[in-house]
Amino acid sequence: ERLWSADGGSTHTPDSIRLRTRAFVKIQDGCNMSCTYCIIPLARGKERSRPRAEIVSEVGSLVSDGYQEIILTGVQISVYENEGDKAHGLRDLVAAILAETKVPRLRLTSIAPWDLDASLLELWSDPRLCRHLHLSLQSGADTVLRRMRRAYTTQQYAKAVALARELIPGVGITTDVIVGFPGESPYEFQQSLDFVRAMQFSRVHVFPYSPREGTVAARLPLHVSAHDKGVRADQMQALADESAQAFASLFVGQTLPVLWESREQTGASSVWAGYTDNYIRVTAGSDSDLHNRI
């Protein structure tokens, strides 16, 4: 990750140079949605995007500084638009970065499942695009999604996942799931568990629902008890761990590119850790200096 000095500029000490592996580039901020549990629209305001040329220039600069992987971030990067042009905004930005920079690896985060389409996914024919998509789910029960004011059904979500897997073989799909949302019945929680199991995610971030002052959900009736939220979180996390292991096992015996990031010294031996492009954590023993190498 990039290091920053107190005045906001990037540092250039020998230690910070050695730590460079991945850099995060924010391409947009804010959100126009009205999910009932989310405070972001109140805290960060409406959607706004950075100019494409500015982003491409920053990526080029970071690559020149030695970063091997650039991660495009934002509240919801699929709504990215270039100076008011909403048509294929994210697709055109990614295409421009690939065409105009020598970025070794480019990773995307936080894409809305309803914005996933073939024109964007076809860009993954370039091997520099990491085979990893984060598609936030939040619940696997349609009734809960409606109370959350999410803009999709589980059927639409599953269709987006199927399209991604068809066009990007080996893609790792990660997600977020909230358990214990107000009014979530045992039946709805079981629906959510079953859907997460069917999706076979490579990683699931599990969150017990936590009310945020000023949100609609905080005022909803039938809040789930802390005890039940804890039990449900444990069940969902166990499924998440099982799903992650199952995904990683699909690649046993294969040779994959890994960006090596950190080293632990165990006696006389060095063990390196890093991530594949589809976000599987890998460790390997080596006495060579693998840092920041793919």
C-alpha positions as CSV (number, residue, x, y, z in Angstrom):
1,E,0.0,0.0,0.0
2,R,1.1,3.5,-0.7
3,L,2.5,5.5,2.2
4,W,1.7,9.2,2.7
5,S,3.5,11.9,4.6
6,A,1.7,14.3,7.1
7,D,1.3,17.0,4.4
8,G,-0.5,14.6,2.1
9,G,2.4,13.9,-0.3
10,S,3.8,10.5,-0.9
11,T,7.0,9.6,0.9
12,H,10.1,8.5,-0.8
13,T,12.3,7.0,1.9
14,P,14.1,3.8,1.2
15,D,11.8,1.9,3.6
16,S,8.7,3.2,1.9
17,I,10.1,2.3,-1.6
18,R,10.7,-1.2,-0.4
19,L,7.1,-1.5,0.9
20,R,5.5,-0.7,-2.5
21,T,3.5,-3.5,-3.9
22,R,-0.1,-2.3,-4.4
23,A,-1.6,1.2,-4.7
24,F,-5.2,2.2,-4.3
25,V,-6.6,4.8,-6.7
26,K,-10.0,6.3,-5.9
27,I,-11.9,7.0,-9.1
28,Q,-15.2,8.2,-7.5
29,D,-16.9,9.0,-4.2
30,G,-20.4,9.4,-2.9
31,C,-23.6,7.5,-3.7
32,N,-27.1,8.3,-5.1
33,M,-28.7,5.1,-3.8
34,S,-30.9,5.0,-0.7
35,C,-30.1,1.6,0.9
36,T,-32.0,1.7,4.2
37,Y,-29.0,0.6,6.3
38,C,-26.3,2.8,4.8
39,I,-25.0,6.1,6.1
40,I,-22.7,6.8,3.1
41,P,-25.1,9.1,1.1
42,L,-25.4,11.3,4.2
43,A,-21.7,11.2,5.1
44,R,-20.2,11.5,1.6
45,G,-22.9,13.1,-0.5
46,K,-23.9,12.5,-4.1
47,E,-21.9,10.6,-6.7
48,R,-19.0,12.4,-8.2
49,S,-16.1,11.1,-10.4
50,R,-12.6,12.2,-11.2
51,P,-11.6,13.1,-14.8
52,R,-10.4,10.1,-16.7
53,A,-7.1,11.7,-17.9
54,E,-6.3,12.5,-14.3
55,I,-6.8,8.9,-13.2
56,V,-4.8,7.5,-16.1
57,S,-1.9,9.9,-15.3
58,E,-1.9,8.9,-11.6
59,V,-1.8,5.2,-12.5
60,G,1.1,5.8,-14.9
61,S,3.0,7.7,-12.2
62,L,2.4,4.9,-9.6
63,V,3.6,2.3,-12.1
64,S,6.8,4.4,-12.7
65,D,7.2,4.5,-8.9
66,G,7.4,0.7,-8.9
67,Y,3.9,-0.5,-7.9
68,Q,3.0,-3.8,-9.4
69,E,-0.7,-3.7,-8.8
70,I,-3.2,-0.8,-9.0
71,I,-6.6,-1.2,-7.4
72,L,-9.4,1.1,-8.6
73,T,-11.6,2.0,-5.6
74,G,-14.6,4.1,-4.8
75,V,-18.0,3.8,-3.0
76,Q,-19.4,2.1,-6.1
77,I,-17.0,2.3,-9.1
78,S,-19.5,1.0,-11.6
79,V,-21.2,4.4,-11.6
80,Y,-18.0,6.1,-12.7
81,E,-18.5,8.7,-15.4
82,N,-16.0,10.8,-17.3
83,E,-16.8,14.5,-17.1
84,G,-20.5,13.9,-17.3
85,D,-20.4,11.1,-19.9
86,K,-22.1,8.1,-18.3
87,A,-22.0,5.8,-21.3
88,H,-19.6,2.9,-20.5
89,G,-17.7,5.2,-18.1
90,L,-16.0,2.4,-16.2
91,R,-15.4,0.3,-19.2
92,D,-13.7,3.2,-21.1
93,L,-11.6,4.1,-18.1
94,V,-10.3,0.6,-17.7
95,A,-9.6,0.4,-21.4
96,A,-7.7,3.7,-21.3
97,I,-5.6,2.5,-18.4
98,L,-4.7,-0.7,-20.2
99,A,-3.9,1.1,-23.4
100,E,-2.0,4.1,-22.1
101,T,0.0,2.7,-19.1
102,K,2.2,-0.3,-18.5
103,V,0.4,-1.4,-15.4
104,P,1.4,-5.0,-14.6
105,R,-1.8,-5.7,-12.7
106,L,-5.1,-3.8,-12.5
107,R,-7.8,-4.8,-10.0
108,L,-11.3,-3.5,-9.7
109,T,-13.5,-3.3,-6.5
110,S,-17.1,-2.7,-5.5
111,I,-18.9,-3.2,-8.8
112,A,-22.7,-3.1,-8.6
113,P,-24.1,-6.5,-9.8
114,W,-26.7,-4.7,-11.9
115,D,-24.0,-2.8,-13.8
116,L,-22.1,-5.9,-14.9
117,D,-22.3,-6.4,-18.6
118,A,-20.5,-8.2,-21.4
119,S,-18.9,-5.0,-22.8
120,L,-17.0,-4.5,-19.5
121,L,-16.3,-8.2,-18.9
122,E,-14.8,-8.6,-22.4
123,L,-11.8,-6.4,-21.2
124,W,-10.6,-9.3,-19.1
125,S,-9.2,-10.8,-22.3
126,D,-6.2,-8.7,-21.2
127,P,-4.3,-10.8,-18.7
128,R,-3.3,-7.7,-16.7
129,L,-6.8,-7.4,-15.4
130,C,-7.1,-9.4,-12.2
131,R,-9.7,-12.2,-12.3
132,H,-11.4,-10.9,-9.2
133,L,-14.8,-9.1,-8.9
134,H,-16.3,-7.9,-5.7
135,L,-20.1,-7.9,-6.1
136,S,-21.9,-6.8,-2.9
137,L,-24.8,-9.1,-2.1
138,Q,-25.9,-8.1,1.5
139,S,-28.6,-10.8,1.7
140,G,-29.6,-13.9,-0.1
141,A,-33.3,-13.4,0.7
142,D,-35.4,-11.3,-1.7
143,T,-37.7,-10.0,1.0
144,V,-34.7,-8.7,3.0
145,L,-33.2,-7.1,-0.1
146,R,-36.5,-5.2,-0.6
147,R,-36.4,-4.0,3.0
148,M,-32.8,-2.9,2.3
149,R,-33.9,-1.1,-0.9
150,R,-31.3,-3.0,-2.9
151,A,-31.7,-2.7,-6.7
152,Y,-31.8,-6.3,-7.6
153,T,-33.2,-9.7,-6.8
154,T,-31.3,-12.9,-6.0
155,Q,-32.2,-14.1,-9.5
156,Q,-30.7,-11.1,-11.1
157,Y,-27.6,-11.3,-8.9
158,A,-27.1,-15.0,-9.9
159,K,-27.4,-14.1,-13.5
160,A,-24.6,-11.5,-13.2
161,V,-22.4,-14.1,-11.4
162,A,-23.0,-16.6,-14.2
163,L,-22.1,-14.0,-16.9
164,A,-18.9,-13.2,-15.1
165,R,-17.9,-16.8,-14.8
166,E,-18.7,-17.5,-18.4
167,L,-16.5,-14.6,-19.7
168,I,-13.7,-14.8,-17.1
169,P,-12.7,-18.4,-16.5
170,G,-11.3,-18.9,-13.0
171,V,-12.7,-15.6,-11.7
172,G,-12.8,-15.2,-7.9
173,I,-16.0,-13.5,-6.8
174,T,-16.1,-11.9,-3.4
175,T,-19.0,-10.4,-1.6
176,D,-20.5,-8.8,1.6
177,V,-23.3,-10.3,3.6
178,I,-25.3,-8.7,6.4
179,V,-26.9,-11.0,8.9
180,G,-29.6,-10.1,11.4
181,F,-31.1,-7.2,9.4
182,P,-34.2,-5.9,11.1
183,G,-37.1,-8.3,10.6
184,E,-34.9,-11.1,9.3
185,S,-36.7,-14.3,10.2
186,P,-35.1,-17.7,10.7
187,Y,-36.6,-18.6,7.3
188,E,-35.1,-15.6,5.6
189,F,-31.7,-16.3,7.2
190,Q,-31.8,-19.9,5.9
191,Q,-32.6,-18.5,2.4
192,S,-29.6,-16.3,2.7
193,L,-27.4,-19.2,3.8
194,D,-28.7,-21.4,0.9
195,F,-28.1,-18.7,-1.7
196,V,-24.5,-18.0,-0.5
197,R,-23.8,-21.7,-0.6
198,A,-25.1,-21.9,-4.2
199,M,-23.0,-18.9,-5.4
200,Q,-19.7,-20.6,-4.3
201,F,-18.0,-17.3,-3.5
202,S,-14.2,-17.2,-3.2
203,R,-14.5,-15.0,-0.1
204,V,-17.4,-13.6,1.9
205,H,-17.2,-10.7,4.3
206,V,-19.8,-11.3,7.0
207,F,-21.3,-8.5,9.1
208,P,-23.8,-8.6,11.9
209,Y,-26.3,-5.8,11.3
210,S,-25.4,-2.7,13.2
211,P,-27.8,0.3,13.3
212,R,-26.5,3.7,12.0
213,E,-28.2,6.8,13.4
214,G,-30.1,8.7,10.7
215,T,-30.8,5.6,8.5
216,V,-34.2,4.2,7.7
217,A,-33.2,0.7,9.0
218,A,-32.4,2.0,12.4
219,R,-36.1,2.9,12.8
220,L,-37.5,-0.4,11.5
221,P,-39.3,-2.7,13.8
222,L,-38.4,-6.2,14.8
223,H,-34.7,-5.8,15.4
224,V,-32.9,-9.1,15.8
225,S,-31.3,-9.8,19.2
226,A,-27.6,-9.5,19.7
227,H,-27.5,-13.2,20.6
228,D,-29.3,-14.3,17.4
229,K,-27.1,-12.0,15.3
230,G,-24.0,-13.6,16.8
231,V,-25.3,-17.1,16.1
232,R,-26.2,-16.3,12.5
233,A,-22.8,-14.5,11.9
234,D,-21.0,-17.7,13.1
235,Q,-23.0,-19.9,10.8
236,M,-22.5,-17.6,7.8
237,Q,-18.8,-17.3,8.6
238,A,-18.4,-21.1,8.8
239,L,-20.0,-21.3,5.3
240,A,-17.7,-18.5,4.1
241,D,-14.6,-20.3,5.2
242,E,-15.8,-23.6,3.6
243,S,-16.5,-21.7,0.3
244,A,-13.1,-20.0,0.3
245,Q,-11.4,-23.3,0.8
246,A,-13.4,-25.0,-1.9
247,F,-12.5,-22.2,-4.4
248,A,-8.8,-22.4,-3.6
249,S,-8.8,-26.2,-3.9
250,L,-9.9,-25.8,-7.6
251,F,-6.4,-24.5,-8.4
252,V,-4.3,-27.1,-6.6
253,G,-1.8,-28.4,-9.1
254,Q,-1.9,-25.2,-11.3
255,T,0.8,-22.6,-11.7
256,L,-0.5,-19.1,-11.1
257,P,1.1,-15.7,-11.0
258,V,1.5,-14.4,-7.5
259,L,2.5,-10.9,-6.4
260,W,4.8,-11.5,-3.4
261,E,4.2,-8.9,-0.7
262,S,5.6,-10.0,2.7
263,R,8.1,-12.3,4.2
264,E,8.2,-14.1,7.6
265,Q,11.5,-15.5,9.0
266,T,11.1,-18.8,10.7
267,G,14.5,-19.8,12.0
268,A,16.8,-20.0,9.0
269,S,13.9,-20.3,6.5
270,S,12.0,-17.5,4.8
271,V,8.3,-17.9,4.0
272,W,6.8,-15.4,1.5
273,A,3.1,-14.5,1.2
274,G,1.2,-13.0,-1.7
275,Y,-1.9,-13.1,-3.8
276,T,-2.8,-14.6,-7.1
277,D,-4.7,-12.4,-9.6
278,N,-8.0,-14.1,-8.5
279,Y,-7.2,-13.3,-4.9
280,I,-6.1,-16.5,-3.4
281,R,-3.5,-16.1,-0.7
282,V,-0.4,-18.2,-1.3
283,T,2.6,-18.9,0.8
284,A,5.9,-20.3,-0.4
285,G,9.4,-20.9,1.0
286,S,12.2,-19.1,-0.7
287,D,15.5,-17.6,0.4
288,S,15.5,-15.3,-2.6
289,D,14.2,-11.7,-2.4
290,L,10.7,-12.1,-4.0
291,H,9.3,-8.8,-2.6
292,N,7.2,-6.9,-5.2
293,R,7.8,-9.5,-7.9
294,I,5.1,-11.3,-9.8
